[in-house]
Amino acid sequence: MRSSASFFEAAAVALDSLRNSKLRSFLTLLGIILSTTTLISVMSAINGLEDFVANSATTMGSDGFRVVRFAFIGNFDPKKFLEYQRKNPQLSPEEFTYLKEKLTLVRESAMSVQRGVPVAFEGDQVQGVVLFGNADNGAIMTNTEIATGRYFTDTEVTRKVPVVFIGADIKERFFPSVDPIGKRLVVDGLPFDVIGVGKPKGSLFGNSQDNFISIPISIYFKMYGSRTGIDYNFFAIDKAHMAQAQEEVEVALRAYRHLLPGETSNFTIVSSDTLVSAFNSITGAIQGAALGIVSVFMVVGGVVIMNIMLAVVTERTREIGIRKSVGARSQDILNQFLVESSTLALMGGLIGVGISWGASVLVTRLTGFPMKLPLYGVAIGVFLSTAVGLFFGIYPARRASKLDPIVALRAE
């Protein structure tokens, strides 16, 4: 009980000392504040990006994958880009039809295409709307929920019926207070009847995910041709057969293209796992670099705390002598200065957390960049800052606890 009481007494003395030297305490905290703010800000950015990648991956689902002409998972290589442009042929409707006939481990499949187009309604026009050409299962393949109306049917795709499914932004722009179902939009000069509206998806990196329209892919091919820009989208029969389904698609497509066993595939298969793995490798390097920077800041902050605490010990030499002369033990003095240094660092960590939180909210609202403050980041920042205060406070605290009370009482 005695040791517990003396510890809390030392803590009270330490906190009172901090309150009496606010400016010096704040200046001492700058290094810790900067390091904690940097660490948590980087974690917030990475955590937000992880959510973005996860959301992007969920458009394919845990059992979904995509075949594209080529893709760079990781670093972009200009030489390989030119090589892929030359060697990798465009995906085609005929090729997709062949795959559908051969595949046995796929429950859903569809082609998709997209481009930017102007969209108008009664003289009001919007440029750069994302136009998707999809099959009748396009809503399923893109994880799009329907707010009102419906998606187009297989019959409408086959008969090339000019119908359009619109995103929430298009609805708000042209039909803010009326039901858009049955209204006629002009898409790149051609009329389309609105049959459905998607539920809002929000924005990522400042770009809206609701600024889109979808039309039957057959009409898209009629308007723009079917020679470029096609992707193949697949869902495996279940998660357990994901790898086998991808292998089945790869084998069938290589056979269609008459690729020999030793030749490299002239197409790319992308899955949600591929995206997440590539992102984790990139963020791992970023976190490593951030940790190095933060370590430097933490050491600098710790050295500042140690120097300030040494100065405090010198200033309080007579006070230490008085406390020892009335019965304070060396352990009590040690506790006082350790608590003071660790409290300084803890306050710096908490201020850094507050700044990081405010910055993440501000950046997300102003730019749309998806920063998200992780709880584990807060815990790590506070723990590290407190640990630094304890570590760099040990020497000044030991020096204070070893002072001879008679010598200390003589100090001016």
N, C-alpha and C positions, 0 to 999 in steps of 0.2 A: 504494500500500500504506500509505503514511504517513497519508493522509487517512482510510482505512478504519480503521486502528488507533486513530487519535485519536478517531474517532467512537465506537467501541465503548468506549474508555476513558471518554469523556464520558458514555456511557450507563450504565456501571457506577457512576460517581460520582453520577449523577442518581438511580439506583435505590436506592443506599445512603442518599442524603439522604431519599428517601421513606420508607424503612424506619425511619429515626431520628425521623420526625415523623408517626407514624401518625394521631394524633387530628386534627392540622391538615390532613393529607392527606384524611382522610375528610370533614371538614367542608367542605373545598374541593369535594369531589365531589358534594355533595348536589344542586346544580342540574343537573349532567349526569345523575345517577342518575334524578332525577325526569323529565327530558325524554326520556331513552331508554326508561324504563319506560312512560311515556305513549304514545310513538310505537309501540313494539312491542306493547303491549296492544291499542291500536286496530287495528293490523294483524292481530293474532291473532283478534280478534273478527270483523273483516271477512273474513278468510280462512276462518274457521269457517262464517260465514254463506254465503260463496260455495259451500262444499262442500254446505251444506244446500240452497241453491237448485239446485245441480247435481243433487243426489240427487232433489229434488222434480221437477226437469225430466226426469230419466231415467225417471220413472214414465210419462211420455208418450213417451219415446224421442226421438232426434234427428229422427225423421220422424213424430212424433205431434203431434196438436193436439186441442183440446177446444172444443166449443160450449157456452156457458153463457148463462143469461138476461141477466146483466150482470156485469161485473167491473171493479174499479178497479186499474189497473196504475200504481202510483205513489201520489200523494196522494189521500186520501179526500175527496170533495166531498159534503157533506150535501144540497145542493140537487140535484145530479145524481142522488144516491141516490133521493130522493123522485120525481124525474122518471122514472128508470128503473123504479121500482116501479109507476108509473102507466102508462107507455107500453109497456114491454117485456112481452109475454105470456109465460106459462109455456111451456116446451118440452113436447112431448107425444109419446106413442108413435106416434100417427097421422102426425105430422110426420116422425118418425124413419124410419118405414116408407117414406114417400114419398122421403126422401133416399137410402135404401139402393137403391131402384129406379133412381135417376137417376145415381148416382155411378159414375165409371169409373176414377178415379185413386186409389182407396182400397182397400187390401188387407185391413184389419180395421176393424170398426166395432161399437159397442155403446152401449147406454144404461147409465147408472149412477145410483143414488140412495143416500142414506145418512141415518142418524139415530141417536141414542143410545137404547139400550134396556136393560132389566134382563135378565140371563141367570142361570138357576138350574140346579143339578144336585143332586138328592137333598137338598133343603132348604137348600143353600148358595147364596146369591144374590149377584150382583155387579151394581151399578148403573152406568149410563153406558158400557156397552160399545158400540163403534161397529158398527152393523149396516149392511152393504153389500148392496144388491140388484144383482146382476150377471147377465149372460148367461153362457153356457157358456165363453166366452173371457175371462172376468173376470180370471183369473190372468195371462194374456198382457197384457191392457190395463193392469193395475196393477203389472206387473213383480213379481209375487209368485211365489216359488219354493216348491215343495211338498217338505215334509220327509217326511211319511208319508201314505199313502192317496192320494187323488185329488181333483180338482175335479169339480163336477157337470157332467152332460152336457146336450146340447141336448134330448134326450128328457125328462130330468128337469125341465128348464125348461118345456118345452111341456106336460107333464102335471102340472105344479105339485107335484112330489114333495117332501115336507118333509125335505130334507137340508141339512146345514150344513157349511161349511168354516171351521175356527177358526184364530185366530192363536196364537202361542207362549205369550202370557200366559194365555189361556184354558185352554190345555192344562196349564200349570204350576199354575194355580189349582185346577182340578177333577180333573185326572188326572196328578198329579206322578210317580207310579210305575207307572201302568198304561197300556195301549194304549187311546186314546180312540175308536178306530175301532169303530163299531157302538153306542157309548153314546148315550143320549138326553138332550139338553139341552132346557130349557124356555126359549124365547125370547119374552119379552113375553107369557107365558101359554100359548104354543102349543108342542107337542113337535116336536123336529127330531132326526134321526139324524145323528151325526157321521160324515163320510166322508173327511175329510182335515185335515191340519195344515200350516200354513205355516212356512217357515224363519224364525228370528228376524231382525228388521230393526233392532232397537235403539231407542234413544230420541233425541228431538230436543227441545231446550228443556225437558227434564224430562218430556215427554209420550211415552209408549210408542207405538211404531208397531205393536205386536203385540197390542194390546187390541182385537181386532176379530173379527167373524164375518161370513161371506158366505153368502147364501141366493139361490136362484133369483129373478130379478127379477119373475117372474110371481107368485110367492107374496108378495113384498113389495107388489106392487100390490093383491093380494087383501086383505092385512092393512091397508094404509094408504091405498090409492087411488093413482091415477096422475095426479093433477092438479097436483102441486107437486114441486119439488126435483129434477127430472130434468136430467141433463147428457148430451151426446152426445160420445163419444170415437172418434177416428179415427186410423188409421195410413196415411200415404201409401204408394203402391206402392214408393217409395224416396225417399231424401233429396233427390235432384235434382228430384223432382216435388212437393216439399213446398208451395211457393208456389202452383203450379197447382191442387193438391188443395184447399188452403184457399179459393182463388178459386172453384173448382167448387162447394164446399159453400155458400159465401156466395151465389153466383148462384142456386143451386137453392132455398135457404131463402128468399131474397128473393122469388123467383117464387111459392113456396107461400104466402107471406104477402101477396102482391099489393102489394109496395112499388114505388113509382114510381122512375124513375132518379134524381131529385133528392132523394129521401127518405133520411134516415139509417137505417142498419140497426138494428133493435130487438132485437139479440142481440149477443153478443161472442164472437169466436174467439180463443182463447188457445193459444199454442204454447210450447215450451221456450225458443225464441229470444226470445219476448216477455218471459218471466219474467227471463231472464238480462240482457237489455238494460235492463229497468226497474231491476233490482237494481244493475247497474253505474252507472247514472245517479245512484242514491241514494248508493251507497258512494263515488262520486267526490266528492260534496259533503262527505260525512263525512270523507274523507281530507284534503280541502282544509282543513277547519276544524281537524282534528287537527294538520296540518302548521303552521298558524298558531300554535296553542298551543305546540307543540313548539319552534318557532322562538324564541318569547319565552323559554321555559325555557332553551334553548341559549345565547341571548345573555346571560341573567342568569348562567348557569353559567360562560360564558367570561369575563365581567367579573370574577366572583369569582376565577377562576384567575389573571387578569392582576394583580389587586390583591395576591393572595397571593404571586405570583412577584416582584412589585416589592418586597414586604416581605422576601422571601428574598434578593433581590439586595442590599438594604441590610444584612441580617444577615451576609452572606458577603463583604462588601466586602474585608475583610482577607484572607480565604481566596483571593479572586480575585487580589489583589495578589501573594500568595505564589506562586500557580500561574503567573502571568505572569512573575514574576521568575526562575523556574526553567525557563522555556522554553515554557510553554503559549501558543499563539497565540490571537488574538481569535476565530478560527473554532472552536477547541476550547471556549472559554467559551460561544460562541453555541450550539454543539451540545449542551453540557451542559444549558443551561436550556431549549432547545427540546425535548430528549428528556424532561426532567423534566415540563414542562407537558403534552406530548402523552401521556406515560405516565399522568399523573394523569387526564386525560380518558378515555384508553382503559380504565383501571381502572373509572372511573365507568360507561362504556358496558357493560363486561362485567358489572358488578354489576346494572345496569339490566336486561340480558338475563336474568340469573339470576332476578331478582324477577319479571319478566314471565312467564318460563316457569313458575315456581312458582304464580303467580296464575292462569295459564290452566289448569293441571292442576287446581288447587283448585276453580275456578269450574265447570269441566266436570264434575267428580265430584260436587259438592254441588248444582248447579242443573240440570245437563244442557245448559247453554248451550254450543254447539259451538265453543269457542275452539281455535284451532290455530295454533301458533307457526310462521310461515313462515321458511325459511332466508334468503330475500332480505331479510326484515325485520331479522333478526339482522345481516346484512352491512351494511345501511343504517345501523342504529343504531350499530354499532361504528365505521363509517367516519365518520359525522357527528361523533360524540363526539371521535374522534382529530383530525379536521380542525379542530374548534373549539379544541382544546388547542393545536394548532400555530399557528392564526391569532392567538389572544389571547396566545400566549406569545412572539410575535415581538418586541413592544416591550420587555418586560422582558429578553429574551435579548440584544437589540441594545444595550440600556443597559449590561448587565453586560459585554459584549464590548468596549465602548468605554472602560471605566474605565482611567485612567492608573495603571500599577502602583505608581508612587512615591506618588501620592495615596492609593491604596487601602491601601498598607502603613501609612500613618499613621492609618488609621481604627481606632477603638476598638471 
